[in-house]
Amino acid sequence: MAKFEAMSNDQMTLWRQPCRLHSFVPQATRLPLQLIRHSSFVISAMAILTLITQMPRIAVAQTQSPNMIGRWNIEISFADGNKRTVRFDAQEAGKGTLLVVDPRLKVWGPGKPSEAKWTLNEGNSVTFTGPVEFMLGNVGRDAGTLMFKGKFETPDSISGEVEFAPLVGERPSKHGTFKATRARE
C-alpha cells in the first residue's frame, strides 16, 4: 500500500507543481498536460465570471412585484355550483372597477361598473374587492360585495378564493374559488 500511496501523492504533486513535470513526464507530453491544466483554469474562470454577471439580473427578476394594472377576466365557481364571470379593471393607486359579465343583462341593459380596490401583499398575493349585482332569474338581482384573495401563478394569471357577502337580508356569505387571466387588448 505504501508504494500505491506514494504514487498517488506523486501524481497529485504533478498537478500542483508544474516545475516538477520534467522528472515524471517526458518532454513530448509536458505541453499537452500544461495546456489541459491551463484550459480547465480558463473554463472555470469563465464560468465564475458568467455567474457573477448574471446574479444581479436574477436578483432583479425575483424582487420585481407583479403588475396588477390592466384588465382581468375572472371566472368564479361558488361552492353551491353557481358560476359567475366578472371583469376587473385594475388602475394605479389601488383603484379599479368590477363589472358583472352576464348574457342575461342584455334584457335589462348593459351592466354598470362599480368602484373596486386592490392591494398587493407579500409573496405575490393580491386582494381586491368591490360591490356587484348578480342576476337572479329574469327579474331579480342579488347585490353584495365580492372579496378576492389570490396569488399570482404567472404574471398573467391569478387564482385563489372568493367570498360574496350579500347586502340584503340575513343570508350567509357564499364561498368559492376564482381564476383570473389578464385580458389581451
KETOR-908457 format. One record per atom (N, C-alpha, C, CB): residue in one letter; x, y, z. Coordinates in steps of 0.05 Angstrom, whole numbers, padded with zeros to 5 digits, always signed. Glycine has a CB too. Layout:
aXYZ;...
***
This chain:
m+00016-00024+00000;m+00000+00000+00000;m+00017+00025+00000;m-00018+00000+00024;a+00040+00024+00012;a+00057+00048+00014;a+00066+00057-00013;a+00081+00042+00032;k+00072+00037-00031;k+00080+00044-00058;k+00057+00058-00073;k+00089+00019-00073;f+00033+00048-00070;f+00009+00060-00084;f+00004+00088-00073;f-00016+00042-00079;e+00006+00091-00046;e+00002+00118-00035;e+00023+00137-00044;e+00002+00116-00004;a+00048+00128-00046;a+00069+00146-00056;a+00065+00153-00085;a+00097+00132-00053;m+00055+00134-00101;m+00050+00140-00129;m+00027+00160-00131;m+00043+00114-00144;s+00006+00157-00115;s-00016+00176-00116;s-00007+00203-00108;s-00039+00166-00098;n+00009+00205-00087;n+00019+00231-00078;n+00036+00244-00100;n+00035+00228-00052;d+00053+00227-00113;d+00070+00238-00134;d+00053+00248-00157;d+00089+00216-00145;q+00031+00234-00164;q+00014+00243-00186;q+00000+00269-00178;q-00007+00222-00193;m-00009+00271-00153;m-00022+00296-00144;m-00002+00319-00144;m-00033+00292-00115;t+00023+00314-00137;t+00043+00334-00137;t+00048+00343-00166;t+00069+00324-00124;l+00046+00325-00185;l+00049+00332-00213;l+00030+00354-00221;l+00045+00307-00230;w+00006+00354-00212;w-00014+00374-00220;w-00010+00400-00204;w-00042+00363-00216;r+00000+00397-00179;r+00002+00421-00163;r+00028+00437-00169;r+00003+00414-00134;q+00049+00423-00176;q+00074+00436-00181;q+00085+00430-00209;q+00095+00427-00159;p+00078+00447-00228;p+00086+00442-00255;p+00116+00442-00259;p+00073+00461-00274;c+00131+00454-00241;c+00160+00455-00244;c+00172+00427-00242;c+00172+00474-00224;r+00158+00408-00230;r+00169+00381-00226;r+00160+00363-00249;r+00159+00370-00200;l+00147+00373-00269;l+00138+00357-00291;l+00161+00342-00305;l+00123+00374-00312;h+00183+00355-00307;h+00206+00343-00322;h+00215+00317-00310;h+00229+00362-00323;s+00211+00312-00283;s+00221+00288-00271;s+00202+00264-00275;s+00224+00292-00242;f+00176+00269-00281;f+00157+00247-00284;f+00148+00243-00313;f+00133+00253-00267;v+00147+00264-00329;v+00135+00262-00355;v+00155+00269-00377;v+00110+00280-00357;p+00156+00254-00398;p+00174+00260-00420;p+00167+00287-00432;p+00174+00238-00442;q+00187+00299-00445;q+00184+00326-00457;q+00160+00328-00476;q+00210+00333-00472;a+00155+00307-00491;a+00134+00308-00512;a+00106+00311-00500;a+00135+00283-00529;t+00101+00301-00475;t+00075+00303-00463;t+00072+00326-00443;t+00068+00277-00449;r+00093+00341-00438;r+00091+00363-00419;r+00072+00385-00429;r+00118+00374-00413;l+00074+00392-00454;l+00058+00414-00464;l+00028+00408-00464;l+00067+00421-00493;p+00020+00384-00473;p-00009+00378-00471;p-00020+00378-00442;p-00015+00351-00483;l-00004+00368-00423;l-00012+00369-00395;l-00015+00397-00385;l+00008+00353-00377;q+00004+00414-00392;q+00002+00442-00383;q-00022+00456-00397;q+00028+00457-00389;l-00027+00449-00422;l-00049+00460-00437;l-00076+00452-00424;l-00048+00451-00466;i-00078+00427-00416;i-00103+00417-00403;i-00106+00432-00377;i-00102+00387-00398;r-00085+00435-00362;r-00087+00448-00336;r-00095+00478-00340;r-00060+00447-00321;h-00083+00491-00359;h-00090+00519-00365;h-00118+00522-00375;h-00070+00530-00386;s-00127+00503-00392;s-00154+00504-00403;s-00175+00501-00381;s-00158+00482-00425;s-00171+00483-00363;s-00190+00479-00341;s-00192+00504-00324;s-00184+00454-00325;f-00169+00518-00320;f-00169+00543-00305;f-00185+00564-00319;f-00140+00552-00300;v-00181+00567-00345;v-00195+00587-00361;v-00225+00581-00361;v-00184+00588-00390;i-00233+00556-00365;i-00261+00549-00366;i-00274+00554-00339;i-00265+00519-00373;s-00261+00548-00317;s-00271+00553-00290;s-00274+00583-00286;s-00253+00541-00269;a-00255+00598-00294;a-00256+00627-00291;a-00279+00639-00307;a-00229+00641-00299;m-00283+00630-00331;m-00305+00639-00348;m-00332+00633-00335;m-00303+00627-00377;a-00335+00609-00324;a-00360+00601-00312;a-00366+00619-00288;a-00359+00571-00303;i-00346+00625-00272;i-00349+00642-00248;i-00357+00670-00257;i-00324+00642-00231;l-00343+00681-00278;l-00349+00708-00288;l-00378+00709-00298;l-00329+00716-00309;t-00386+00689-00313;t-00414+00688-00324;t-00434+00688-00301;t-00418+00664-00342;l-00429+00672-00281;l-00447+00671-00258;l-00448+00698-00244;l-00438+00649-00238;i-00426+00710-00240;i-00425+00736-00226;i-00440+00758-00242;i-00396+00745-00221;t-00437+00758-00268;t-00451+00778-00284;t-00481+00773-00286;t-00439+00779-00312;q-00490+00748-00283;q-00518+00742-00285;q-00533+00745-00258;q-00522+00714-00294;m-00519+00745-00236;m-00532+00746-00209;m-00549+00771-00205;m-00511+00744-00188;p-00539+00795-00213;p-00557+00819-00209;p-00583+00817-00225;p-00542+00844-00217;r-00581+00805-00249;r-00606+00802-00265;r-00625+00783-00252;r-00599+00792-00293;i-00615+00761-00241;i-00632+00742-00228;i-00645+00755-00203;i-00616+00717-00220;a-00629+00770-00188;a-00640+00783-00164;a-00662+00803-00171;a-00617+00797-00148;v-00658+00818-00192;v-00678+00838-00200;v-00703+00824-00209;v-00667+00856-00223;a-00701+00802-00224;a-00725+00788-00233;a-00740+00776-00210;a-00717+00766-00253;q-00727+00767-00189;q-00740+00756-00167;q-00753+00777-00149;q-00721+00739-00150;t-00743+00801-00148;t-00753+00821-00130;t-00775+00838-00142;t-00731+00838-00120;q-00779+00837-00169;q-00799+00853-00181;q-00827+00843-00172;q-00797+00852-00212;s-00844+00861-00164;s-00871+00853-00156;s-00887+00851-00182;s-00883+00873-00136;p-00908+00834-00181;p-00924+00830-00204;p-00940+00856-00211;p-00944+00807-00199;n-00947+00859-00236;n-00961+00882-00245;n-00991+00876-00245;n-00951+00891-00273;m-01006+00888-00228;m-01035+00884-00226;m-01050+00901-00246;m-01044+00890-00198;i-01039+00923-00254;i-01053+00942-00271;i-01060+00930-00298;i-01036+00968-00275;g-01085+00933-00305;g-01095+00922-00331;g-01123+00910-00327;g-01075+00901-00341;r-01132+00898-00349;r-01159+00885-00349;r-01156+00855-00344;r-01173+00890-00376;w-01173+00845-00326;w-01173+00817-00318;w-01200+00805-00322;w-01164+00814-00288;n-01201+00782-00335;n-01226+00766-00337;n-01226+00745-00315;n-01229+00753-00366;i-01247+00745-00299;i-01247+00728-00275;i-01271+00708-00277;i-01250+00745-00250;e-01264+00683-00274;e-01284+00661-00273;e-01287+00653-00244;e-01276+00637-00292;i-01311+00654-00234;i-01317+00647-00206;i-01333+00622-00205;i-01332+00671-00191;s-01325+00603-00187;s-01340+00579-00182;s-01347+00578-00152;s-01324+00553-00191;f-01373+00581-00146;f-01381+00581-00118;f-01385+00552-00109;f-01407+00597-00114;a-01384+00547-00083;a-01386+00520-00072;a-01413+00507-00079;a-01382+00521-00042;d-01434+00524-00082;d-01461+00512-00089;d-01464+00505-00118;d-01482+00532-00080;g-01443+00508-00134;g-01444+00501-00162;g-01449+00524-00181;g-01465+00481-00166;n-01457+00547-00171;n-01461+00571-00188;n-01434+00581-00199;n-01475+00594-00173;k-01435+00589-00224;k-01412+00601-00236;k-01419+00629-00246;k-01402+00583-00261;r-01400+00647-00242;r-01404+00675-00250;r-01378+00684-00264;r-01410+00693-00225;t-01381+00705-00280;t-01359+00718-00293;t-01360+00748-00288;t-01360+00712-00324;v-01337+00759-00281;v-01335+00788-00277;v-01309+00797-00291;v-01334+00795-00246;r-01308+00823-00296;r-01285+00835-00307;r-01275+00856-00287;r-01291+00849-00335;f-01249+00855-00282;f-01236+00873-00263;f-01216+00890-00278;f-01223+00858-00239;d-01220+00916-00278;d-01201+00935-00290;d-01185+00948-00267;d-01216+00957-00307;a-01160+00939-00264;a-01143+00950-00243;a-01128+00974-00253;a-01122+00928-00234;q-01130+00995-00238;q-01117+01021-00244;q-01096+01027-00224;q-01138+01044-00246;e-01081+01048-00228;e-01060+01056-00209;e-01071+01064-00182;e-01043+01079-00220;a-01054+01064-00162;a-01061+01072-00135;a-01082+01055-00121;a-01070+01101-00135;g-01083+01029-00129;g-01101+01011-00116;g-01130+01014-00123;g-01098+01013-00087;k-01136+01028-00144;k-01164+01033-00152;k-01171+01015-00176;k-01169+01063-00160;g-01197+01012-00181;g-01206+00996-00203;g-01236+00995-00205;g-01195+00968-00201;t-01246+00978-00224;t-01274+00974-00227;t-01280+00945-00231;t-01285+00991-00251;l-01304+00937-00221;l-01314+00910-00226;l-01339+00911-00243;l-01320+00895-00198;l-01341+00893-00262;l-01364+00892-00279;l-01374+00864-00282;l-01358+00905-00307;v-01399+00858-00276;v-01410+00832-00280;v-01414+00827-00309;v-01437+00828-00264;v-01405+00804-00319;v-01408+00797-00347;v-01428+00774-00348;v-01380+00789-00361;d-01453+00780-00357;d-01474+00761-00358;d-01491+00765-00383;d-01492+00762-00332;p-01495+00745-00400;p-01510+00750-00424;p-01539+00758-00418;p-01510+00724-00441;r-01550+00751-00395;r-01577+00758-00388;r-01581+00788-00384;r-01587+00743-00364;l-01558+00803-00380;l-01560+00831-00375;l-01569+00847-00400;l-01533+00842-00366;k-01569+00834-00423;k-01578+00847-00448;k-01607+00855-00446;k-01574+00829-00472;v-01623+00839-00431;v-01651+00845-00427;v-01655+00871-00411;v-01665+00822-00412;w-01639+00876-00391;w-01641+00899-00374;w-01623+00922-00382;w-01635+00891-00346;g-01607+00918-00402;g-01587+00938-00409;g-01560+00930-00399;g-01595+00966-00398;p-01539+00942-00410;p-01512+00933-00402;p-01507+00938-00372;p-01491+00948-00419;g-01490+00922-00361;g-01482+00925-00333;g-01465+00950-00329;g-01467+00901-00323;k-01466+00960-00305;k-01450+00984-00298;k-01427+00976-00280;k-01469+01006-00285;p-01403+00986-00287;p-01381+00980-00269;p-01383+00994-00242;p-01354+00988-00283;s-01373+00981-00222;s-01374+00992-00195;s-01345+00996-00186;s-01389+00974-00175;e-01341+01015-00167;e-01314+01020-00157;e-01303+00996-00141;e-01314+01045-00139;a-01278+00992-00145;a-01265+00970-00130;a-01237+00979-00120;a-01262+00944-00149;k-01226+00963-00102;k-01200+00969-00091;k-01183+00944-00092;k-01202+00980-00062;w-01157+00948-00095;w-01139+00925-00095;w-01113+00932-00080;w-01133+00916-00124;t-01100+00911-00069;t-01074+00914-00056;t-01057+00890-00062;t-01078+00917-00025;l-01031+00895-00066;l-01012+00874-00069;l-01000+00868-00042;l-00989+00881-00090;n-00998+00843-00035;n-00987+00835-00009;n-00961+00820-00013;n-01008+00818+00007;e-00950+00810+00009;e-00925+00795+00008;e-00929+00769-00007;e-00914+00790+00036;g-00908+00759-00019;g-00908+00733-00032;g-00926+00732-00057;g-00918+00713-00012;n-00927+00753-00072;n-00943+00754-00096;n-00972+00750-00092;n-00932+00734-00116;s-00982+00756-00068;s-01011+00753-00063;s-01024+00780-00068;s-01016+00742-00035;v-01050+00779-00075;v-01065+00803-00081;v-01093+00800-00070;v-01066+00808-00111;t-01105+00822-00061;t-01132+00823-00052;t-01146+00845-00067;t-01134+00828-00021;f-01170+00839-00077;f-01186+00860-00089;f-01216+00856-00083;f-01182+00861-00120;t-01230+00878-00080;t-01258+00876-00070;t-01274+00899-00082;t-01258+00878-00040;g-01300+00894-00084;g-01319+00914-00094;g-01347+00904-00095;g-01310+00923-00122;p-01367+00922-00096;p-01395+00914-00097;p-01403+00905-00125;p-01413+00938-00089;v-01422+00886-00126;v-01432+00876-00152;v-01462+00869-00148;v-01416+00850-00162;e-01476+00866-00171;e-01503+00857-00171;e-01505+00834-00191;e-01523+00880-00178;f-01510+00810-00181;f-01514+00787-00198;f-01543+00784-00205;f-01503+00761-00185;m-01549+00775-00229;m-01577+00770-00237;m-01587+00745-00223;m-01579+00766-00268;l-01612+00747-00214;l-01627+00724-00203;l-01651+00718-00221;l-01636+00729-00173;g-01650+00697-00236;g-01671+00691-00254;g-01673+00713-00275;g-01698+00688-00239;n-01698+00720-00283;n-01703+00740-00303;n-01708+00768-00292;n-01726+00733-00321;v-01716+00770-00266;v-01724+00796-00256;v-01709+00805-00231;v-01753+00794-00250;g-01696+00788-00217;g-01684+00795-00192;g-01654+00801-00194;g-01688+00774-00171;r-01644+00814-00174;r-01615+00820-00172;r-01606+00814-00144;r-01609+00850-00179;d-01582+00803-00142;d-01570+00796-00116;d-01546+00814-00112;d-01561+00765-00115;a-01550+00835-00096;a-01529+00855-00091;a-01512+00846-00068;a-01542+00883-00085;g-01486+00851-00070;g-01468+00843-00049;g-01440+00853-00055;g-01468+00813-00044;t-01421+00844-00038;t-01393+00852-00042;t-01377+00827-00047;t-01383+00866-00016;l-01360+00828-00068;l-01342+00806-00074;l-01314+00813-00062;l-01339+00802-00105;m-01302+00794-00049;m-01275+00797-00039;m-01258+00774-00049;m-01274+00798-00008;f-01238+00781-00065;f-01220+00761-00077;f-01193+00761-00062;f-01215+00767-00107;k-01183+00737-00055;k-01157+00734-00043;k-01142+00713-00059;k-01158+00726-00012;g-01121+00722-00074;g-01108+00703-00091;g-01078+00708-00093;g-01119+00704-00118;k-01065+00692-00109;k-01037+00693-00114;k-01031+00692-00144;k-01022+00670-00099;f-01011+00707-00152;f-01002+00706-00180;f-00989+00678-00185;f-00982+00729-00186;e-01000+00664-00204;e-00988+00639-00213;e-00967+00645-00234;e-01009+00619-00225;t-00974+00664-00252;t-00956+00674-00272;t-00961+00704-00273;t-00960+00660-00301;p-00946+00720-00288;p-00952+00749-00290;p-00980+00755-00301;p-00931+00763-00307;d-00992+00735-00316;d-01018+00740-00328;d-01039+00722-00317;d-01016+00735-00358;s-01035+00710-00294;s-01055+00692-00282;s-01055+00693-00251;s-01049+00663-00291;i-01079+00695-00240;i-01083+00696-00211;i-01104+00675-00204;i-01091+00725-00201;s-01100+00661-00183;s-01121+00643-00173;s-01123+00645-00143;s-01116+00614-00182;g-01146+00637-00132;g-01150+00638-00103;g-01178+00634-00095;g-01140+00665-00093;e-01185+00646-00072;e-01212+00643-00060;e-01227+00668-00062;e-01209+00634-00031;v-01254+00665-00064;v-01271+00689-00066;v-01294+00685-00046;v-01282+00692-00095;e-01304+00708-00036;e-01327+00708-00018;e-01346+00729-00028;e-01318+00714+00012;f-01372+00722-00029;f-01393+00740-00037;f-01411+00745-00012;f-01410+00730-00061;a-01411+00769-00001;a-01427+00776+00022;a-01451+00792+00013;a-01410+00793+00043;p-01475+00780+00015;p-01500+00794+00006;p-01505+00819+00023;p-01524+00776+00008;l-01515+00840+00010;l-01521+00865+00024;l-01549+00865+00036;l-01518+00889+00005;v-01567+00849+00025;v-01595+00849+00034;v-01601+00823+00048;v-01615+00854+00010;g-01615+00825+00071;g-01623+00801+00085;g-01602+00789+00103;g-01631+00779+00065;e-01609+00768+00117;e-01592+00755+00136;e-01580+00730+00125;e-01607+00749+00162;r-01575+00729+00099;r-01564+00705+00087;r-01534+00702+00092;r-01570+00705+00056;p-01524+00678+00093;p-01495+00674+00097;p-01480+00681+00071;p-01489+00645+00106;s-01455+00686+00075;s-01437+00691+00052;s-01433+00666+00036;s-01409+00702+00061;k-01428+00670+00010;k-01422+00647-00008;k-01392+00647-00012;k-01437+00650-00036;h-01381+00623-00012;h-01352+00620-00016;h-01346+00604-00041;h-01339+00607+00009;g-01323+00608-00052;g-01316+00593-00076;g-01287+00599-00084;g-01334+00600-00099;t-01280+00592-00109;t-01254+00596-00119;t-01256+00613-00145;t-01240+00569-00125;f-01233+00625-00152;f-01233+00641-00177;f-01207+00637-00192;f-01237+00671-00171;k-01208+00642-00217;k-01185+00642-00235;k-01187+00667-00252;k-01184+00616-00253;a-01167+00684-00250;a-01166+00709-00265;a-01143+00708-00286;a-01162+00734-00246;t-01150+00716-00310;t-01130+00717-00331;t-01129+00745-00343;t-01135+00696-00353;r-01105+00755-00348;r-01103+00782-00360;r-01114+00782-00388;r-01073+00791-00360;a-01131+00802-00393;a-01143+00804-00420;a-01123+00817-00439;a-01169+00821-00418;r-01122+00806-00462;r-01105+00817-00483;r-01121+00838-00499;r-01094+00795-00503;e-01111+00862-00499;e-01126+00883-00512;e-01116+00889-00540;e-01124+00909-00496;
***
